[in-house]
Amino acid sequence: MSGERASIEVDEFLPHPPAKVWRALTEPELLARWLMPNDFKPVVGHRFTFAAKPIPAVGFDGTIECRVLDVDELRLLRISWRGGGLDTTVTWRLVAEGRGTRLFVEHAGFDLDDPVNAYAFRGMGGGWRSGIFRALREVLTDLR
């Protein structure tokens, strides 16, 4: 039986046009610079992996199995995110705002009754809110 499901929801204004933000989300080498090494392709149904740092204490080997669920170029990207006891989805939604883009991120499906999910929810919440956006901003600033 599954318990209460929770989501991490964050958004940030990025002073870059949607096309540039989209590149950072969908080009594997750029995605690797701000998130994790991967073999991503922005094609619905494509299966790929992210290579994260293993966390043996919670039984996480560092591999995140993913599948592209939805692609709406320059607007929306949704993937499944499975690994280390998680079975979640991540959605990035891009909205043009002035001369930049507001990027909405939702990482959904955490089972807070499961200790591993609860641990990941706490840790990843901080990561999405701080480190991830900081790294993404650096990549966007360097990108021509």
Backbone as a ProteinNet text record, in pm:
[ID]
protein_1_A
[PRIMARY]
MSGERASIEVDEFLPHPPAKVWRALTEPELLARWLMPNDFKPVVGHRFTFAAKPIPAVGFDGTIECRVLDVDELRLLRISWRGGGLDTTVTWRLVAEGRGTRLFVEHAGFDLDDPVNAYAFRGMGGGWRSGIFRALREVLTDLR
[TERTIARY]
84.4	0	88.5	52.3	131.5	74	164.4	119.9	99.5	100.2	81.6	193.4	155.8	253.9	282.7	408.9	449.2	528.7	531.8	605.3	695.3	808.7	895.7	859.2	821.1	785.3	864.9	941.5	1022.9	1013.1	1036.8	1046.8	1148.8	1205.3	1309.1	1306.7	1327	1340.7	1484.4	1500.7	1633.1	1639.5	1740.3	1746.7	1798.4	1738.1	1775.8	1647.5	1645.3	1524.9	1494.5	1366.4	1328.6	1412.7	1450.4	1528.5	1662.8	1723.6	1852.6	1834.3	1729.1	1700.3	1668.2	1592.4	1556.9	1681.7	1778.8	1905	1972	1974	2038	1964.2	1834.2	1754.5	1764.8	1792.3	1777.3	1904.2	2012.2	2137.4	2217	2243.3	2304.2	2430.2	2518.1	2642.6	2615.4	2516.8	2481.2	2409.4	2317.2	2244.6	2342.2	2446.5	2547.3	2621.6	2638.2	2713.5	2638.1	2503.7	2430.8	2351	2331.3	2255.3	2340.5	2348.3	2427.7	2462.6	2571.7	2603.1	2482.4	2461.2	2338.2	2354.4	2254.9	2245.9	2105.8	2066.8	1934	1914.9	1792.9	1748.8	1606.1	1571.3	1436.7	1332.9	1316	1223.8	1133.8	1003.1	909.6	935.2	946.2	971.4	1118.3	1209.4	1352.8	1387.1	1457	1503.4	1648.6	1681.5	1817.2	1847.9	1973.2	2011.9	2086.2	2072	2156.3	2253.3	2376.5	2477.2	2500.9	2448.3	2460.4	2564.7	2593.7	2684.4	2610.8	2668.1	2603.6	2590.3	2483.2	2461.8	2434.5	2541.8	2524.9	2438.3	2442.1	2366.5	2216.2	2165.9	2022.8	1999.1	2103.8	2088.7	2080.3	2136.6	2131.9	2265.6	2263.8	2387.9	2434.4	2356.5	2396	2332	2258.5	2194.9	2048.4	2010.1	1870.9	1820.8	1725	1664.9	1552.6	1555.3	1457.5	1397	1282.3	1217.9	1152.7	1163.4	1100.2	950.2	869.6	724.7	652.6	705.7	637.9	739.5	729.3	814.4	725.5	727.3	661	768.9	836.9	957	940.1	1039.3	1047.6	945.3	863.1	758.3	759.3	777.6	760.2	842.7	902.8	974.8	938.8	893.6	857.6	926.4	989.8	1057.8	1018.9	1028.8	1019.3	1158.8	1164.2	1289.6	1283.1	1354.8	1348.9	1488.6	1505	1633.5	1640.8	1711.2	1728.9	1597.7	1499.3	1370.7	1270.7	1311.4	1219.8	1151.1	1026.8	952	873.7	938.3	887.2	888.5	840.3	849.3	905.3	975.1	1024.7	969.4	910	855.5	920.7	971.3	1022.6	925	879.1	787.9	850	862.3	924.6	816	819.4	724	802.9	787.1	854.3	805.6	900.6	867.2	960.8	906.6	990.8	1096.6	1222	1332.5	1393.6	1329	1384.2	1280.5	1304.6	1220.6	1199.2	1075.5	1049.2	1045.3	1132.2	1139.7	1073.8	969.7	898	945.8	981.2	1024.6	934.1	881.5	804.8	862.7	909.6	956.5	850.7	769.5	647.8	652.2	577.1	556.3	632.1	684.9	755.3	655.7	680.8	597.6	657.9	596.9	655.2	644	566.1	560.7	678.7	751.7	868.8	993.1	1073.9	1189.8	1288.6	1313.5	1407.2	1350.2	1221.6	1156.4	1157.1	1127.7	1124.6	1263.2	1367.2	1505.3	1538.9	1502.2	1529.2	1451.9	1327.5	1244.2	1310.4	1359.1	1425.5	1553.4	1637.3	1765.2	1750.1	1661.8	1645.2	1571.3	1486.6	1418.2	1518.1	1616.6	1721.1	1804.7	1832.1	1912.4	1844.2	1716	1642.7	1634.5	1617	1599	1728	1841.8	1964.3	2066.9	2131.9	2244.1	2211.5	2097.1	2062.7	2043.4	1964.6	1942.4	2071.4	2155.6	2282.7	2368.1	2377.6	2456.4	2396.3	2263.9	2197.1	2225.3	2218.9	2247.6	2389.7	2486.6	2626.1	2637.6	2571.7	2575	2512.7	2399.9	2331.9	2416.8	2485.3	2569.7	2686.5	2741.2	2854.1	2810.1	2683.3	2633.3	2612.4	2666.3	2650.7	2548
-118.5	0	124.4	216.9	337.7	451	530.1	640.2	769.2	876.1	1009.9	1040.2	1094.1	1130.6	1280.4	1313.9	1454.3	1495	1625.3	1681.9	1794.3	1806.6	1922.2	2014.2	2137.5	2232.6	2360.4	2396.8	2518.1	2589.7	2718.9	2791.7	2902.3	2941.7	3044.2	3120.9	3251.9	3334.8	3323.7	3295.1	3287.8	3395.7	3482.9	3593.1	3549.3	3444.7	3387.9	3347.7	3355.6	3319.3	3170	3131.8	2990.3	2897.3	2940.4	2852.8	2815.4	2907.9	2882	2789.1	2812.2	2725.9	2584.9	2576	2445.8	2367.7	2435.4	2369.1	2309.3	2385.6	2336.9	2216.6	2207.8	2094.9	1971.4	1990.8	1880	1837.3	1912.6	1869.5	1793.3	1662.9	1578.2	1635.6	1695.7	1747.9	1868.8	1951.5	2065.3	2016.6	1923.3	1864.2	1802.5	1739	1677	1781.8	1901	2004.7	2060.6	2062.1	2119.6	2017	1896.4	1796.1	1672	1582.3	1460	1406.8	1326.7	1258.2	1173.8	1164.7	1102.9	1061	986.8	953.6	991.9	1112.6	1166.9	1201.2	1183.2	1235	1285.4	1404.2	1459.4	1395.8	1263.5	1186.6	1105.4	1121.9	1048.3	899	831.5	688.8	653.1	748.2	720.7	686.1	574.5	534	576.4	632.2	679.6	669.9	694.1	691.8	819.8	856.1	957.6	882.2	928.2	868.2	962.7	924	1005.2	943.6	1014.9	963	854.3	734.3	628.2	666.8	618.8	637.3	498.4	422.3	284.3	272.4	370.7	364.5	348.5	397.5	382.6	289.3	213.9	116.6	176.4	295	361.1	342.6	275.4	246	360.5	468.6	583.9	588.1	483.3	481.2	522.7	621.5	664.3	627.3	535.6	489.9	586.8	637.2	738	702.1	760.7	749.7	883.4	928.7	1054.5	1028.8	1103.1	1086	1187.6	1309.1	1415	1519.2	1563.4	1670	1766.3	1893	1999.4	2106.3	2103.5	2183.8	2328.5	2374.1	2508.3	2533.1	2433.3	2455.3	2356.1	2224.9	2125.4	2000.8	1948.1	1821.5	1744.9	1618.2	1535.1	1399.5	1354.8	1225.3	1143.7	1011.3	926.8	923.7	903.1	909.1	796	684.5	566.7	524.3	503.7	456.5	475.6	385.4	397.3	396.1	322	315.6	421.4	510.2	613.8	568.7	607.7	589.7	719.5	818.4	955.3	1009	1130.5	1200.2	1339.9	1391.3	1528.8	1600.2	1716.9	1798.3	1935.8	1977.6	2113.5	2185.7	2302.1	2382.6	2520.4	2564.8	2692.5	2791.9	2909.9	3015.2	3143.3	3198.9	3324.9	3432	3509.9	3617.2	3734.2	3840.6	3954.5	3911.3	3940.8	3902.4	3769.3	3699.2	3573	3462.5	3367.8	3248.7	3216.4	3185.2	3130.3	2979.3	2910.8	2765.8	2707.1	2628.9	2559.7	2415.1	2364.8	2226.2	2159.5	2042.8	1962.2	1821.4	1778.8	1641.2	1574.7	1487.6	1437	1286.6	1244.5	1102.1	1043.6	1126.7	1075.5	1016.4	894.9	828.7	861.2	957.1	1003.9	901.8	795	687.9	592.2	604.3	520.4	597.5	542.2	617.5	661.6	577.5	614.1	728.6	721.9	829.7	959.1	949.3	1068.7	1132.8	1049.6	1098.2	1169.5	1105.8	1165	1295.7	1298	1417.8	1535.9	1511.7	1619.5	1664.3	1569.3	1603.4	1667.1	1610.8	1662.2	1795.6	1817.4	1947.2	2059.9	2043.8	2144.7	2156.8	2042.5	2043.3	2116.1	2086.5	2154.3	2303.4	2339.4	2481.1	2562	2499.5	2578.6	2534	2422.1	2379.8	2360.9	2300.6	2272	2401.2	2493.2	2619	2699.9	2696.5	2768.5	2711.8	2579.7	2516.5	2544.3	2542.1	2571.6	2715.6	2809.4	2949.9	2965.1	2892.7	2900.8	2849.8	2737.7	2682.8	2781.4	2838.3	2934.1	3058	3105.2	3224.1	3196.9	3074.2	3036.2	3005.5	2972.8	2927.9	3044.4	3033.4	3138.3	3098.5
0	0	0	-78	-95.8	-12.5	43.6	129.2	53.5	128.5	72	-27.3	-140.7	-244.1	-234.8	-249.1	-238.1	-361.4	-385.6	-498.6	-451.7	-517.1	-501.9	-617.7	-587.2	-692.4	-672.2	-773.3	-767.4	-901.7	-899.7	-1026.1	-1008.4	-1119.9	-1117	-1247.9	-1236.8	-1356.2	-1403.7	-1532.1	-1593.8	-1701.7	-1698.8	-1794.9	-1932	-1984.3	-2113.5	-2186.1	-2320	-2395.3	-2384.4	-2402.2	-2392.8	-2480.3	-2600.8	-2689.9	-2626.8	-2555.9	-2492.1	-2371.2	-2292.6	-2177.7	-2227.7	-2335.9	-2393.3	-2431.5	-2491.8	-2527.7	-2404.4	-2294	-2171.4	-2112.7	-2138.3	-2088.7	-2177.6	-2306.3	-2400.8	-2473.7	-2465.4	-2527.4	-2421.8	-2445.3	-2342.3	-2277.6	-2358.5	-2301	-2211.3	-2245.2	-2159.5	-2034.2	-2050.1	-1937	-1837.4	-1887.9	-1800.4	-1717.8	-1772.2	-1701.6	-1581.4	-1585.3	-1472.3	-1392.3	-1447.4	-1372.9	-1351.2	-1450.6	-1437.5	-1575.4	-1583.1	-1708.2	-1751.3	-1884.6	-1934.3	-2079.3	-2128.2	-2270.8	-2320.1	-2284.5	-2311.7	-2459.6	-2508.4	-2638.4	-2617.3	-2668.7	-2647.5	-2739.5	-2723.8	-2806.8	-2714.5	-2726.9	-2641.5	-2654.6	-2539.2	-2535.4	-2519	-2544.7	-2531.9	-2387.5	-2368.3	-2235.7	-2221	-2105	-2081.3	-1932.3	-1897.9	-1757.3	-1720.9	-1594.9	-1532.7	-1443	-1436.4	-1349.5	-1232.3	-1116.2	-995	-901.9	-795.7	-694.2	-614.9	-606.2	-528.5	-380.6	-318.3	-174.3	-115.8	-85.7	-39.4	86.9	174.3	300.2	277.8	162.7	134.1	14.6	-22.3	-129.8	-269.3	-289	-420.1	-490.2	-607	-679.4	-770.2	-775.5	-856.3	-994.3	-1031.1	-1162.4	-1151.2	-1230.9	-1237.9	-1376.8	-1379.8	-1505.8	-1542.2	-1663.9	-1705.6	-1840.8	-1866.1	-1997.1	-2026.7	-2150.9	-2191.6	-2206.9	-2130.1	-2130.9	-2218.7	-2226.1	-2301.3	-2344.5	-2468.7	-2521.8	-2599.7	-2559.3	-2634.1	-2650.2	-2764.2	-2785	-2739.2	-2663.2	-2605.6	-2494.5	-2461.1	-2360.9	-2246	-2275.4	-2170.7	-2198.8	-2092.4	-2097.3	-1970.6	-1987.6	-1870.7	-1886.3	-1777.8	-1778.9	-1656.1	-1668.3	-1549.1	-1487	-1355.3	-1279.6	-1177.9	-1206.9	-1120.3	-1080.2	-951.1	-900.6	-751	-683.4	-538.8	-462.8	-510.9	-442.5	-487.3	-575.9	-624.8	-753.5	-767.7	-892.4	-909.2	-971	-974.2	-1116.8	-1132.9	-1260.5	-1236.4	-1337.2	-1333.3	-1456	-1433.1	-1541.5	-1538	-1652.6	-1669.5	-1761.6	-1718.8	-1800.8	-1818.2	-1943.1	-1975.6	-2015.6	-1955.2	-1988.1	-2014.9	-2135.8	-2168.2	-2071.5	-2019	-1925.1	-1953.4	-2008.1	-2044	-2143.6	-2110.5	-2199.1	-2159.3	-2067.3	-2020.3	-2017.4	-1928.3	-1917	-1770.6	-1734.9	-1601.6	-1620	-1546.7	-1553.8	-1429.5	-1452.7	-1345.5	-1344.7	-1227.7	-1213.8	-1111.3	-1148.9	-1054.1	-1054.2	-937.4	-919.1	-832.5	-892.5	-828.7	-804.4	-702.3	-678.5	-561.5	-473.5	-356.1	-256.7	-211.6	-110.9	26.3	97.4	224	336.5	317.7	417.4	403.9	293.8	269.9	313.5	406.5	457.8	349.8	249.9	142.8	60.4	26.9	-47.7	33.7	162.7	248.1	255.4	267.3	271.2	139.4	26.7	-104.7	-122.8	-76.4	-88.5	-16.9	104.2	180.3	110	71.9	9.4	-127.2	-208.2	-344.3	-345.4	-247.2	-238.6	-228.9	-141.8	-128.7	-254.9	-318.2	-440.1	-554.4	-576	-683.4	-654.7	-528.2	-494.6	-502.4	-481.2	-474.7	-578.3	-554.5	-637.6	-783.8	-813.7	-952.6	-1032.2	-978.2	-1051.2	-1062.9	-961	-967.6	-1081.5	-1090.8	-1196.8	-1334.6	-1344.3	-1471	-1514.6	-1419.7	-1452.7	-1507.9	-1448.1	-1495	-1639	-1668.2	-1804.2	-1902.1	-1867.1	-1955	-1978.9	-1876.8	-1889.3	-1986	-1980	-2067.2	-2209.1	-2228.4	-2358	-2453.6	-2571.6	-2672.1	-2774.3
[MASK]
++++++++++++++++++++++++++++++++++++++++++++++++++++++++++++++++++++++++++++++++++++++++++++++++++++++++++++++++++++++++++++++++++++++++++++++++

